[in-house]
Amino acid sequence: MNINKLKQLLKNEEGFKLDFKLKLSLELESDKKEFVKDVIAIANTPGGRGYILFGVEDKTRNLIGIEEVPYNTEEKIQQIISNRSVPPVPVMFEVQDIDNKKIGILTIFKSMQVPHQMLQTGAFYVRRGSTTDKATRHEIANMLQQFGMLSFENVPCRNATLEELDFELIKQHIGHLDIYKKQDKLILSTLGIISTDLEKNTYYPTYGGLLLFGKNPQQFIPQAVLEIHYNGHRIAFTGNISKMLQHFETAVMQIIPASYPIEALIEVVTNAIIHRNYWNNSQYTTVRIEEELIVVCNPTSYEYREISGDRTRVNPWLYSRLLIFGQKENDFHFGIGLDKAKQLFRDKAEIKIETNLLEGLFQVFLPGIKHYEAQQY
């Protein structure tokens, strides 16, 4: 690391990907455990590279420096991590002189093998602001999904039966099916709408199947709710994705001005429902309608990088199935996404996108209703 990069890091506060340590202590087993916990937490937290700087007071950021370190310190660190992290976290250690002080720099590279687990305790760790904490159940599931090891949509809902699916809706999208024919169940299974328990020779709807075609998916996925917050009131919508969007469109047309680009709002809300983190069962997708702005908020959606436009999509099965099934009038509003929505709002206030890792929220800020005429639908 060059000196300019180090100076820049020292100007920053501790956070998700940056930690300051006064000493580099790796002799005692307890020291090694705490060291690896911090490394795992930074590696498991979304974002790019992370850093731990040794020889810096964490509160004041005063440079204290560390003692001379043996030439094989990086090898020792690699061994400590390999013996305690599954899989091992990729790191690099170096020492940089600044203001006559030696600062130890541990670079924690972006890992493609998340989540990393502490071997001795079996725990997974993440960063919450500037602190290290155990990952929650839905955070672990989200990490597994992000790297293709587990997908919410493909998990069978073993509390449900095929009777929970709306086969009339299924027929609208994939043709006429006789649910009692073995080959039709095979087709639904291949599409990922249902899943088979080979030992019991039983079929279950998948969670993705329930979200798309369930009669009442909230019975099994209570977090799959869309809410409008407006003028001190809350309006909640349930049902499968298409029904929620239909009810939302009907309701919101009674609230926002006629000149408001309703199609852009619906596209943003649709993307929020499709790409929300369904492992998080403590929050709903919400639309807050105010004079100044409209905020579409959902639990940790895909990462959105404004510069590169690179997106890592959550729930790729839902996304791909909606593309395959296509769009029909008054059905799934899907396709134009955030880029087109930006174009529709180009003459008004700018669309802003924020990811709040601390609260686990992805938010899209749209122009408020004051920017448009007062005429109602």
SEBA-344959 format. One line per 3 residues: number of its first residue (from 1); for each residue z, x, y of C-alpha. Coordinates in steps of 0.001 Angstrom, whole numbers. Example, Ala and Ser with C-alpha at 12.3 -4.5 7.8 and 13.67 -1.06 7.14 Angstrom:
BEGIN
1	7800:12300:-4500 | 7140:13670:-1060
END
This chain:
BEGIN
1	0:0:0 | -886:1350:3403 | 1651:1600:6197
4	80:-1199:8258 | 384:-3684:5393 | 4028:-2698:4900
7	4786:-3145:8608 | 3212:-6586:8508 | 5355:-7626:5530
10	8480:-6394:7268 | 7746:-8719:10195 | 7768:-11745:7893
13	10720:-13800:6744 | 11627:-13993:3073 | 9740:-16774:1352
16	7894:-17937:-1718 | 6066:-14638:-2259 | 8274:-12147:-428
19	11800:-10910:-1178 | 13932:-8166:383 | 16478:-6169:-1622
22	18967:-3630:-330 | 18986:-1544:-3512 | 16839:-901:-6549
25	19380:-1192:-9375 | 18078:-1052:-12933 | 20885:563:-14882
28	23073:-2337:-15990 | 21803:-5164:-18174 | 22865:-7683:-15520
31	20798:-5784:-12924 | 17740:-5844:-15170 | 18164:-9564:-15789
34	18361:-10419:-12087 | 15422:-8140:-11343 | 13179:-9809:-13934
37	14275:-13296:-12817 | 13009:-12563:-9312 | 9760:-11087:-10624
40	9119:-14101:-12873 | 9942:-16541:-10076 | 7471:-14974:-7664
43	4781:-14785:-10361 | 5279:-18456:-11302 | 5092:-19674:-7699
46	1580:-20706:-6526 | -242:-18370:-4201 | -1634:-14867:-4243
49	201:-11592:-4646 | 3935:-11363:-4130 | 6155:-8501:-3036
52	9732:-7306:-3420 | 10699:-4647:-875 | 13684:-2449:-1748
55	15776:-719:908 | 15680:-3639:3356 | 18549:-5904:4404
58	17486:-9433:3569 | 19068:-11130:6595 | 18350:-8651:9383
61	15323:-6884:7850 | 16909:-3607:8948 | 15477:-606:7116
64	18183:1106:5068 | 15978:2919:2587 | 16520:3802:-1045
67	17444:7047:-2719 | 14868:9282:-4269 | 13463:7580:-7373
70	12371:9346:-10566 | 8622:9834:-11079 | 8653:7493:-14088
73	10250:4543:-12254 | 7103:2401:-12459 | 6896:3001:-16217
76	10560:2014:-16557 | 9982:-1157:-14537 | 6991:-2074:-16683
79	9106:-1614:-19813 | 11979:-3704:-18453 | 9602:-6545:-17603
82	7758:-6315:-20932 | 11034:-6596:-22835 | 12216:-9643:-20886
85	9196:-11623:-19691 | 6853:-13623:-21944 | 4060:-12903:-21219
88	4741:-9747:-19154 | 4140:-10050:-15416 | 1525:-7611:-14015
91	3184:-5409:-11377 | 2863:-2084:-9576 | 5658:7:-8027
94	5292:2563:-5239 | 7354:4201:-2498 | 6315:4335:1151
97	7945:6346:3960 | 8513:4463:7216 | 10790:5469:10105
100	12172:8312:7963 | 13253:5802:5318 | 11926:5375:1791
103	11007:1775:985 | 10353:738:-2596 | 7458:-1697:-2937
106	6960:-3845:-6023 | 3615:-5650:-5929 | 3518:-8706:-8200
109	-118:-9485:-8876 | -1438:-13013:-9181 | -1110:-13856:-12855
112	-3538:-15863:-14947 | -908:-16291:-17681 | 1516:-18564:-15834
115	4112:-19744:-16691 | 6158:-16638:-17422 | 9414:-17158:-19300
118	12629:-15155:-19495 | 12784:-14070:-23124 | 16574:-13732:-23349
121	17425:-17141:-21874 | 14257:-19146:-22509 | 14269:-20246:-18855
124	11352:-20466:-16427 | 11970:-19521:-12798 | 10252:-20334:-9476
127	10881:-19612:-5827 | 12307:-22311:-3583 | 11817:-20900:-139
130	13629:-17568:-206 | 15727:-18244:-3314 | 15098:-18003:-7048
133	15822:-21090:-9149 | 15139:-22530:-12591 | 11926:-24525:-12788
136	12254:-28247:-13361 | 10594:-30061:-16238 | 7678:-31297:-14154
139	7199:-27882:-12528 | 6871:-26275:-15965 | 4435:-28968:-17067
142	2444:-28511:-13861 | 2137:-24776:-14489 | 1004:-25380:-18053
145	-1589:-27851:-16819 | -2819:-25595:-14029 | -3752:-22888:-16520
148	-5260:-25173:-19131 | -2415:-25100:-21657 | -1397:-28733:-21242
151	-2952:-31722:-19524 | -1062:-34909:-18685 | -4116:-37108:-19168
154	-4680:-35982:-22761 | -1107:-36494:-23967 | -770:-39559:-26255
157	1613:-42267:-25044 | 3489:-42946:-28274 | 5435:-45843:-26787
160	2226:-47808:-26219 | -294:-49473:-28518 | -4021:-50053:-28098
163	-3163:-53575:-26941 | -2097:-52022:-23653 | -5733:-51145:-22883
166	-8099:-53503:-21057 | -11098:-53440:-23383 | -13134:-55670:-21102
169	-12868:-52970:-18438 | -13747:-50313:-21018 | -16869:-52279:-21985
172	-17984:-52351:-18360 | -18136:-48589:-18341 | -19048:-47449:-21839
175	-20766:-50439:-23395 | -19703:-53142:-25825 | -17140:-51976:-28315
178	-15602:-53719:-31271 | -12121:-52242:-31374 | -11755:-52972:-35053
181	-14643:-50728:-36043 | -13663:-47237:-37091 | -16591:-45635:-35283
184	-15633:-47292:-32023 | -12131:-45867:-32250 | -13753:-42513:-32963
187	-15800:-42857:-29770 | -12725:-43734:-27713 | -10857:-40830:-29284
190	-13712:-38436:-28527 | -13739:-39630:-24920 | -9992:-38967:-24680
193	-9083:-42598:-24011 | -7057:-42817:-27210 | -5498:-40227:-29495
196	-4996:-40100:-33240 | -1865:-39306:-35207 | -3462:-38057:-38415
199	-214:-38058:-40411 | 528:-41713:-39618 | -3140:-42730:-39302
202	-2203:-44390:-36021 | -3965:-44551:-32669 | -2243:-44360:-29305
205	-3678:-44637:-25806 | -3545:-41399:-23853 | -1879:-41344:-20459
208	-5318:-40806:-18941 | -6628:-43814:-20849 | -3791:-45927:-19482
211	-4420:-44746:-15915 | -8083:-45702:-16136 | -8008:-48741:-18405
214	-4385:-49825:-18870 | -3346:-53413:-18255 | -34:-52289:-16780
217	180:-48473:-16891 | 3333:-48446:-14725 | 5247:-49697:-17755
220	4727:-46235:-19233 | 3906:-44201:-16108 | 6294:-45593:-13454
223	5306:-42900:-10950 | 1683:-44153:-10906 | 2229:-46324:-7829
226	352:-46406:-4524 | 2341:-47418:-1430 | 1425:-48263:2156
229	4110:-47582:4774 | 3316:-49525:7939 | 5362:-50878:10822
232	8645:-50537:8930 | 7313:-52239:5790 | 6278:-50974:2374
235	3508:-52472:281 | 3279:-51267:-3312 | 211:-51468:-5561
238	260:-51183:-9343 | -2219:-51549:-12188 | -4870:-49099:-13344
241	-6604:-46847:-10842 | -9452:-49232:-10072 | -7112:-52185:-9482
244	-4807:-50179:-7251 | -7755:-49075:-5124 | -9176:-52603:-4916
247	-5815:-54011:-3797 | -5346:-51129:-1378 | -8740:-51724:238
250	-8041:-55438:659 | -4635:-54805:2228 | -5600:-51944:4513
253	-8538:-53897:5981 | -5961:-56308:7394 | -4088:-53464:9085
256	-6493:-50942:10569 | -9079:-51622:13307 | -12542:-52765:12262
259	-14115:-49621:13704 | -11976:-47314:11577 | -14071:-45521:8876
262	-12434:-47308:5952 | -14678:-45560:3413 | -13323:-42169:4451
265	-9705:-43331:4111 | -10401:-44806:668 | -12059:-41593:-488
268	-9049:-39539:580 | -6664:-41973:-1130 | -8818:-41970:-4289
271	-8731:-38193:-4422 | -4975:-38314:-3961 | -4509:-40723:-6884
274	-6833:-38810:-9190 | -5531:-35340:-8412 | -1823:-36028:-7962
277	682:-34341:-10246 | 1685:-37058:-12719 | 4272:-34786:-14326
280	6315:-35387:-11179 | 7906:-38754:-11931 | 10098:-38881:-8823
283	7481:-39598:-6147 | 4674:-42060:-5434 | 1364:-41570:-3684
286	1918:-42934:-176 | -220:-43815:2830 | 1697:-43837:6113
289	-200:-45709:8833 | 830:-45024:12430 | -688:-45151:15893
292	-1022:-41377:16172 | -2053:-40545:12618 | -2472:-41726:9042
295	-866:-39501:6402 | -1944:-39606:2768 | 765:-37902:742
298	1028:-37227:-2974 | 3016:-34937:-5290 | 1535:-31429:-5492
301	-2164:-32049:-5702 | -4812:-29350:-6135 | -4575:-26196:-4061
304	-6883:-26402:-1060 | -7902:-23243:778 | -9463:-24105:4125
307	-11256:-20767:4466 | -12988:-20549:1108 | -12976:-24213:173
310	-11839:-23168:-3299 | -10027:-25921:-5172 | -8136:-25902:-8427
313	-8244:-29502:-9554 | -5342:-31273:-11191 | -6237:-33876:-13844
316	-9778:-32610:-14540 | -10167:-35190:-17334 | -9743:-38097:-14882
319	-12156:-36429:-12487 | -14828:-35817:-15132 | -14528:-39282:-16703
322	-14997:-40965:-13356 | -18110:-38892:-12800 | -19438:-39827:-16256
325	-18684:-43527:-15915 | -20293:-43537:-12485 | -19672:-45847:-9563
328	-20236:-49549:-9275 | -19876:-51867:-6331 | -16232:-52819:-5708
331	-15149:-50402:-8417 | -14143:-46730:-8383 | -14626:-45325:-4884
334	-15363:-41760:-5729 | -17582:-38869:-4900 | -17675:-37923:-1243
337	-14199:-36416:-1118 | -12548:-34581:1744 | -15663:-32821:3037
340	-17509:-36075:3682 | -14374:-37630:5144 | -14292:-34817:7678
343	-17832:-35654:8715 | -16970:-39334:9179 | -14096:-38402:11492
346	-15989:-35681:13378 | -15896:-37545:16695 | -12156:-38134:16540
349	-9059:-36063:15834 | -9419:-33327:13256 | -8393:-33861:9624
352	-5570:-31540:8633 | -4470:-30586:5131 | -1051:-29175:4240
355	649:-28190:1012 | 4448:-28238:1159 | 5574:-26199:-1836
358	9250:-26628:-1015 | 9033:-30423:-1234 | 6199:-30431:-3768
361	3824:-32453:-1586 | 135:-32341:-704 | -672:-34112:2557
364	-3858:-35083:4364 | -3485:-36000:8056 | -6147:-38375:9378
367	-6691:-39789:12888 | -4355:-42686:13679 | -5413:-46222:14472
370	-5069:-45699:18234 | -8303:-43675:18173 | -10257:-46816:17319
373	-10764:-50248:18752 | -8007:-52819:18408 | -10340:-55319:16721
376	-9104:-56236:13246 | -10974:-57226:10128
END
